[in-house]
Amino acid sequence: QVQLVESGGGLVQAGGSLRLSCAASESIFNFNYMGWYRQAPGERFLVARISVDGSTVLSDRANGRFIISRDNGLNTVTLEMNDLQPEDTAVYFCNANGPSRDYWGQGTQVTVSS
């Protein structure tokens, strides 16, 4: 069973930065891509994802402020979030897209105060 362990959430003032990290229990080469989603009532929205070849997709909200990267040696994916705003407040989930199913972390809370 794949495990994804997230870390790095917390409370920050508007304009500040946070770095979220997701550690996988197996090689991240096993996944088509890995990404970060934010939880809204009843739905999760893509924030950013990164493929095996290193190509990235960022949401309009994240583009220009967030950077997603991967460390294949450590099996980790990192989301660097800059210029955070109160509307970025959410629970953020790490995702790994496997050959037959998706895997999810437990979520980490990000709170941005105005």
C-alpha positions in Angstrom: 0.0 0.0 0.0 1.4 3.3 -1.1 1.7 5.9 1.7 2.1 9.6 1.2 3.1 11.7 4.2 2.7 15.4 4.0 4.4 18.1 6.1 4.9 21.8 6.1 1.5 23.3 6.6 0.8 26.0 9.1 -0.3 29.5 9.8 1.2 32.4 7.9 0.4 36.1 7.3 -0.7 37.3 4.0 2.3 37.8 1.7 4.2 35.1 3.4 5.5 31.7 2.2 5.2 28.1 3.1 6.7 24.9 1.7 4.7 21.7 1.6 6.5 18.4 1.3 5.2 15.0 0.4 7.2 11.8 1.0 6.2 8.6 -0.8 6.8 5.2 0.5 8.0 3.9 -2.8 9.8 5.3 -5.9 7.9 8.2 -7.4 8.9 6.9 -10.8 6.0 4.5 -10.3 3.5 7.3 -10.7 2.5 9.1 -13.9 2.5 12.3 -12.0 2.3 13.7 -8.4 0.5 16.8 -7.4 -1.1 18.9 -4.8 -4.8 19.5 -4.4 -6.8 21.8 -2.2 -10.0 20.8 -0.5 -13.2 22.8 -1.0 -16.6 21.6 0.3 -17.4 18.4 -1.7 -14.5 18.7 -4.1 -10.7 18.8 -4.5 -9.1 21.2 -6.9 -5.7 20.8 -8.6 -3.1 23.3 -7.4 -0.1 21.9 -9.2 1.3 18.6 -10.5 4.6 17.3 -11.9 5.1 14.5 -14.3 7.8 11.8 -14.4 9.6 13.9 -17.1 9.5 17.0 -14.9 6.9 18.9 -16.8 4.5 20.8 -14.6 0.9 22.0 -14.6 -0.2 24.8 -12.3 -3.7 26.2 -11.7 -4.4 29.8 -12.6 -4.4 30.6 -8.9 -1.0 29.0 -8.4 0.7 30.2 -11.6 3.3 32.8 -10.9 3.2 32.2 -7.1 3.8 28.5 -6.5 6.5 26.2 -7.6 6.3 22.4 -7.7 9.4 20.2 -7.8 10.4 16.6 -7.2 13.4 14.9 -5.8 13.6 11.4 -7.3 16.3 10.3 -5.0 14.3 11.1 -1.9 10.9 10.2 -3.4 9.5 13.6 -2.4 7.5 16.3 -4.1 7.6 19.8 -2.8 5.2 22.7 -3.3 6.7 26.1 -2.6 4.0 28.6 -2.0 4.8 32.3 -2.1 2.7 35.5 -1.7 0.1 33.6 0.1 -3.3 35.2 0.4 -6.3 34.4 2.8 -8.1 32.8 -0.1 -5.3 30.2 -0.2 -6.5 28.9 3.1 -7.4 25.2 2.8 -6.4 21.7 3.5 -3.9 20.6 0.9 -3.6 17.0 -0.2 -0.7 15.2 -1.9 -1.7 13.0 -4.8 0.1 10.2 -6.6 -1.4 9.0 -9.9 -0.6 5.3 -10.2 -1.2 3.0 -13.1 -4.5 1.8 -11.7 -5.6 4.3 -9.0 -4.9 7.5 -7.2 -3.3 7.7 -3.8 -3.8 10.5 -1.3 -2.0 11.8 1.7 -3.8 12.7 4.9 -3.8 16.4 4.2 -2.1 19.4 5.8 -3.8 22.6 6.8 -2.7 25.9 5.4 -4.1 29.0 7.0 -3.3 32.5 5.8 -4.3 35.4 8.0 -5.0 38.9 6.6 
